[in-house]
Amino acid sequence: MPVGGLLLLSLLWATGWIRADLSPGSGAGFRLSPLCREAVLLAVFAVGSGVAEIALRRRWLGWQAIGRAVLVGVGLFVLPAVVTGLVAGTIEDSTRVAVFSLTPLFAVVFEPHVGQGAEQTPENRGGFLAAMTAVAGTFLVFPVELPRSYSSGFALMGLVMAAAAVAAANCIAVREVSHRGSSLLIFAAVVAGSAACLIAAIGAMFRQSAEAGVAMDVWAVLDLIALGLLFWLMRRISAVQMTTRFLIAPLIANLISLALLRPHVEIQSWIGLSLIAAGSGWMIFVRTETVSPSVKFFHFE
């Protein structure tokens, strides 16, 4: 089930990209700037998680746990959303996808230090090679545009830092929710709620145009389901496995596009897709046997 949940999460992300590509500017709902839409989704999810927590009458997080949850929200949602918004006119979408494919690579490096404290086993070293393989495949499918100015160079560095922040936040989140005494619902509410407040404040400062934004329609329900899956997986798989969504989602999006549009595909792209599938598959299935039982067998509270 955890692997199925990860694949479903990646599929939901992939369909979101495909909807934007196939029907740009469409949508029956009202339009918001990307940052405002992200803040609204996170706020709705936080309220839902908080209400469920109150109904179950679980205990509240301590102040230190709240601080760590806020830190996870910043790394998992705030930094990627803000950096992506800032570099939208400077960095191509293909370059952004390629850079965020580095997230599993960062997670392999960070997990023994800020995650579950796993030892540097051969499986960990193999995970690094598998992540490198998948990253190489992503770069073949999504060529990276080299910086041509100082602004594009700083933008590219910002994306790399955002990818590293997401990886570190995933490692911290998996460590936090793996304790039996912790409540996953209240942790999710604090992470999403704090991220929503910060993103809304930053969005108000930048005042992005809603006309150039994205629609808030019934499809937003899929994004809420994806958020629920994201937190549900934190207690069932490792941080490295969680970050493979940055590889699997582009892979699924490409395969769906190939099936629907049937474009001509060069051999380089086929090799890249094969490398992504091979590297991601190793990190998901081979590492499953090395994940500690405290991560694999906890249930949603």
N, C-alpha and C positions, 0 to 999 in steps of 0.2 A: 504493500500500500504506500509506503513512503516514496518509492521510486515512481509509482503511478501518480502520486500527488505532485511530485517534482515535474513530471512530464506534462501534467495538466496545467500547472502554473506556467510553464514555458509556452504551452499552446495558447493560453489566454494572452500572454504578452505578444506572441507572434500574430494572433488575429487582430490585436490592436494596431500593430504596424501595418498590416495588410489593409485594414479598413481605411486608415489614413492615406495609404498609397492609391487604392482603387477609387476612393470617393472623397478627394480633397474638397474641403469646404462644405460638405454635406452634413446633415444631421438635423433632426427635427427639434432638438432642444435648444436652449439658449447657449450662447457662446461665452467662454471665459478665457482669460489669458492662461497659459500653461501653468504658471505658479499658482494662480487662484484656484484653478481646477484641482491641482494636486492638494492644496490646502483644504478644499471642501471635502474631497474624498477621504482624506486622513481624519478630518474632524468627524465626519459621519461614522467612520469605522471606530474612532475612539469612543464616541458616545455609545454606540452599540455594544462595544466590549465592556464599557463601564457599567451600563445598565445590566448586562448579563452577570457581571461580577457582583453587583449589589444584590441581584436576585439570588445568587448562590451563597451570598454572605461569606465570602472568603476574606482573609485578613489583608490589610493594606500593606504596601511595600514600605520598608524602612527608608530613611532619608538617603542613606548611601546607595541603596538599590534604585531609588528614584533618580539619583544623579547619574547612575550608570545607564538607566533606561533613557534619560534625556540625551546622553552621549551617543547611545545607539541610534536614537532618532535623528540626530544631527548627521551621523555618518551614513546611515542607511537611506535617508530621504532628503534632508535639507541640502547638503553639499552637492549631491548629484543633480537635484532639480535646479539649484541656483547656478551652478557652473554650466550645466547644459543650456540654460536660458541665456546666460551671458555670452556663450561662444556660438550661439545659433547662427549669427550672420558671418562668423569668421571661419568656423570649421565645418566641413561637409559632414552629412549624416553618416556616410560610409566610414569616414575616419573616426567618428564618435563611437560607432559600433565596434570597430577594430580595437580602439583604445580600451573600451570597457571589457573586451575579451581578456584583458590582463588581470581582471578581478580574481579568477580562480588561482592564477599564478601567485598573486599577493597572498591569497588565503592559505596556500600551501606553506608559504614562508611564515605567516603570522600565527597560524593555528597552534604550533607547539609553544608559543610564548604568551599569547593573549587568549587562547582558546581553552581546550580541555587539558592542556599540558602533556600532550602525547609525546612520546620519545621519537627521535629521528630514526625510525625504522626503515628497512628497505622499501616498505609500501609507501612511506612518506616521500622518499627519494624518487620512487617510481611515479608518484603523483606529480612531482615537479616536472619530470620528463613528459608525462601525459599532458600536463597543462601547456608546456612549451609546444608540443605537437599540435594541440588544438588552437593555440594562438597563431602558430605558423599557418594553419589552414584558414583561419579567419582573415589573416592578412592577404592571403591569396584571393579570397572571395571579395573582401572589402579592402581594396588598396588604400594605403594611408597617404594622404596628401602632405608632402613635406612643407614645413613653414616657409613662407616667402617674406615675412616681415616679423618685426619684434612682437607685434600684437598677436599674430597667429602662433608664434612660438610660445608666448605666455599662455595663450588659450589651450594649446596642446599640453603644456605642463599642468595646467589646471585640471584638465580631464584625467591625466594620469594620477594626480593627487586624489581626485574624486573616486577613481577606481580603487585606489589603495584604501581610502576611507571606508568604502562600502565593504571591502574584504575584512578590515579590522572590526567594523561594526557587526558583521555576521559572526565573527569569532567570539566577540564579547557576548552577543545575544544568545548564542548556543550555550555558552558557559553559564549565563545567568539563569536560563530556563531549565537547565538540567538538574537543578536541585529539587528534591522532593517537596521542600517546604514552600517553594515559590509558586505563585499563581500566574499561569500563562495569560489569562484574560486581563488581569490588571496590569501586567507588564506590557501587553499589547496596547492597552488604553493609554498608558503613560507615554510610551514611545510614539504612538500615532498622534496623540493630543499635543505633546510638546512640539513635534515636528510641524503639525498644522499651524500652530501659533507662530512659530519662527518663519515658516514659508509665507504665511499671510502678511506678516510684518515686512518681510523683504519684498514681497510682491507689491505692497502698497508704496514702498520707497521707489521702486523702479517704474511702477505704473505702466505695465505692458498693455498693449492694445488688445482689447477683446476681439475686435474684428479679425485680427491675425491669429487668434487663438484657436481653441478646440471646443467642440460641442460638448455640453453636459446633457446627455440624453439617457435613454434607457440602457444603452450599452455600458454606462458607468457601473451598472450592477456587476458586470464581469470584472471590472477593476476592483470592486469591493470583495468579490469572491477570491480574486488573486491575492489581495492583502490577507484575507483569512487563511488561505493556503500557505502563504509565506510564514506566518507565525506558527501555524500548525506544524510545519516541517521543522521548525527550530528545535523541537523536542524529540525528533525522530531520526535526523540525519546529521552528518557533520557539517561544519561550516564550509569546507571545501566542496562537498557535494552540493550544498545549497547554492554556491556561487556558480556552479556549472549552468545555471539558468541563463547566464550571459553568453553562453556558447550555444545552448540548445535552442533558445528562442530564435536567434537569427537563422540557425539551421532549419528549423521548422518553417519559418517564414519563407526562406528560399525554396524549400521543397514544395510548399503550397503554391507559391508564385509560378514555379516551373510547371506544376500540374494544371494550373488555370490558364496561364498565358502562353505556355509552350514556346519560350524564346530560344534562340540559338545560344548554346552554352559552350564556352571554350573549355579545352581540356584542363587548363589551369584552375578553373572554378570547380570542376569535378574533383580534381585532386584535393583542393581546399576543403570541399564538403566532406570528402572521405576522411581527411585528417581531423576535422572537427568531430565527426562521429566517433572515430577511433579514440581520440583523447578524452572526450566526454564520457564515452562508455567505460573506459578504464577507471576514471575517477568515480563514477557512479557505482559500478557493479563490483569491481575488484576491491575497492576500499570499504564496501559494505561490511565485509567480514572483519575489518579492523576497527570499526567504530565501537566505542565502549558501550556496554550494556546500558549505562545510565542515559545515553543519548537515544538508543534504539527503542527501548521498551517503555518509556514513559507515555502516559496517555493524556489527552487534552482534558484540562480541568475547567 
